[in-house]
Amino acid sequence: MSWKSFGKPFETSKQFDAPNGTLPLISDTGYTNSDLFIDWLKHFVKHAKPSTEDPVLLIADNHTSHCSLPAVSFCRENHTTFLTHPPHTSYVLQLLDKCFFAPLKALYSSETEKWLVQNPGKAITLYKVSGIFQKAYSAATRIQLAEKVFRVGGIEPNNPDIISEDCYSPSLVTLAPLDNDCTVAVAPEENEASSSTSQIDVSIQSILPLPRQEQRRAKRKRKSQIMTSSPFKNFLEKNEKEKVELEEAKANPVFKKNKNGHKTEKKEKP
């Protein structure tokens, strides 16, 4: 559970009656980041207890905070295989979304209404959220629901055909070739003698051009990755090295790289 920092740090989860084992994390924006994810990984390893004889598989989405070299290195050092989902597949592969969050949200909404009835005229502040959440969370966490999550996702028991062909239907529309030629029936003008309709060939795009979204900035194409694999780790190390070199170049504009990659002092123009 993470909160936005308002200048007054939160000391312990007990301070807010949060569920047992809650890890309170603070960020300036209220959103997670790479540093907080490392803290969460330490919390995860503490409870999962992975080892050489009993490694664990961690499945997550492709959020930027997950794709960092420290996170990958930490997982590799702690016997954790880190696998990410393909992009735009959370509604199918995110198991918490499919089985857990819906009942949790319903229970939280119910507990919120109870609190408002019991405390007329009062507002639910940041300091009250975790206490209300604790009641909903305690009611939602059940062994049967956890087992259902893995079964629905096809993880345990293993079922590679758990995703039906219907899930791929939306992509069939975007992958289908566009038929530019179309015959449209046009009604005759009032002054025309013929009562029959005429046929003309028009292009769909001439009637309504396909919308094109402007590309604001180039984004890294994400895909399902074994984050702890050596190729991806080498990719992150290369990016980190280039980032450091770029920062050094900005801080020391006197130096430049020659053809061999060595730094040489720039010659001043006469």
N, C-alpha and C positions, 0 to 999 in steps of 0.2 A: 504494500500500500504506500503510495507516495503523495506528498502534499506540496503545495507551493509555499515557498518561504516568504513570510511577511516580516522578517527581521527578528522574530522570536522563535528560536529553535524548539522543536519537539523532542523531548528527552526520551521517553519510553512509550511503548504501545499501551501499557497499563494506564498511562495518564489519560487516555481517551477511551478506555474500556474496549479496546480492539480485541479481535479473536486471538487466542493463544498462538504464539509463534509468528505473529505479525512482525514484519520488518519495516519500521518507519523510515522512509527515505525522503529527502528534501531536495527540491530543485528550484531554481529561480523562476522558471516558467510554469511549473506544475506538470511538465511532461518529462518522460524518462529520457536519459541520455547514456552515452557509453560508460561514463564513470559509475552511474547508478546501476547499470546492468552488471558491472563487475561485482558490486556489492551484493546484488541479487544472486549471482552465480555462486558466490561464497556461501550464501545462505542456503542455496539449493544443494551444494555439495555437502554441507554440514548435515543435512537431513537425509539425503539420498545415500550418502556414504559409498560412493563408487570406489572400486579397487581393480587391481589387475585381474583377479579371479572373477569379479562381478562388476563389469563395466556397465554404464547406463547410456541410454539414448535420449537426447534432449531434442525435441522438435519445436521449432518456433517459426515465426514469419520472417520476412526479409526487411524488417525495420532497420533503419540506418544504425541505430544504437547497438544492434547485434553484430554488425559487420565490422568489427574492429580487431586489430592485431592482439591487443591485450586479452580480449575475450577468447579468441581462438587459442592463444598460448595457454591461458588458464585451463581451458577445457582439455587440451592435449595433456597437460601436466596432471590432471585429476581424473583420467580414465573416463572422460565423457565425450561421446561422439555427438557432435552438434550438427543437426540436419535442418535445413530451412525449406519451407513450402515454396512451390512455384508461385509467381505473382498472380494476383486476382483469383486465387483459389481458396481463400479463407472460408468462404461460405460453405465449402464442401469439406475441406481438410482440417479446419480449425475445430478441434473436438470440443473445446469449451464453449464455442459459439453454438454448436449443434445440440448439446445436451445439458450444459450446466448454467450458462448465463441467463437463459430464458426463465427457468424457475427461480433463480437467484434474484433477478430483477422483479419478478412478481412478488416474491416474499419481502423484498426491500420496500416496494411500494406499499404493501400492506402494513408493514411495521411503521412506515412514515406516517400513514394515515392514523394509526393508533396513537402515535406520539402527539400529533397535532390535536387529536380529540382530548387526550389527557392533559395537554398543556395549551389551553385556549389563549389566543392572543400572542403567543410566543412564536419566534422563528427558529428554524433549524440552522444553527451556526456550524462553522467548520468543526468546532469542538464536540458537537453532538453526532456528527455523521458516523464515526466509527462505532459508537455505542449502538446506534440503530442498525448499522450494518452487521454488527456481531450477532444480533439475534437472527437476522435473515440468513447469515452464513452458517450458523450452527444448525438451522433447520434444513438447509439445502445440502450440506455435506453428508452424503450417505455412501456406504460401501457399494450398494446396488447401483447407484448412479455412476460411480467411478468405473465399475465394471462395464456398464452400458456404454460409456464414453469410448473405451478401447474397442468394444465390439462394433459399434456404429462406424468407427473409423477404419475398420478392417485391419487393425494392428494385432489384436489378440481376441479370438483366434485370427490368424492371418487369412485375409480374404482380398486378393488383388482385384477382384471383380466387384468390389463394394460400390464403386461409382458406376452408375447406369449410363447407358448411351444417351439418355435424355439430357444429362448434364452438359453434353457437348453440342446440343442443339443450337444455342445462341451463336456459336462460332461458325455454324454452317451458313448463316445469313451473311456474315462479313466475308467469308471465304468464297461465296458464290460469285461467278462472273456477272457483271452488270450488263443487261441487255439494253444497248443504247437506242435500238430501233423500236418504235412503238406505233401502232396504228390507232388513231383516235377518231371517233365519230363526231362530226361537227354539224350542228343544226344549220339549215340554210337561212340566209337573211330574208327579211320580210318582202323585199322587192324581187326575190328570186322566184321564178315560175315553178321550178321543180319542187315537188313536195318530198323528194327523197333526200336522205342525208348524204353528204359527200365524205370521202375518206382521204385523209392526208397523213403523211408520214412525218412524225416529229421525233425529236430526241428528248428523252427524259431529262437529261442534264440541261437542255435549253429551256425547259419549263421551270425546273427547280434545281439549280446547281448543287452538287454535293457540298455540304458545309466542311470547311477546313479549319481546324483549330490551329492557331498560331503557336509555334513552338517557342516557349519563353526561354528555355535553356536546355542544353543537352543533359539528359539523365542517363545514368548507368543502367543498362539493360539487365534486369535482375532475373534470376532463374533459380530453380531448386539447387542447393549446394550442400555438399558435405563440408561444412565450414572448417572442420578440424583436419581435412585432408592436406597433404603436403603441397599440392599445386596451388590451392587457395591461400594457404599460409605464405607461400613464396610470392604470390600476387600481392598480398597485403604488405609484406616486407618491402617489395619493390616500390609500391605507392608511398609507403612511409619514408623510404630513403629519398625518393624524388621530392617529397614534401619538405624534408629537412634541407635538402640542397637548395630548393627554391627560396626558403626562408633565409638561408645563409647568403644567397646571392643578393637578396634584397637588403640584408643588413650590411653586406660588404660589397658595394658596387665597384670597388677598385679592382677586384679579381674577376677573371673570366676563365672559361675552360678552353683548352686547345683541342686539336684533333684527337690526341691520345687520352683525353679525359682529365688531364692534369690542370690544376689551377695556375694561371699565370697572371702577372700584373698587367693591367691595361695600360697601353701607351697613351699619354696625353697628346691631344691634337696640337700641332704647332700653331 
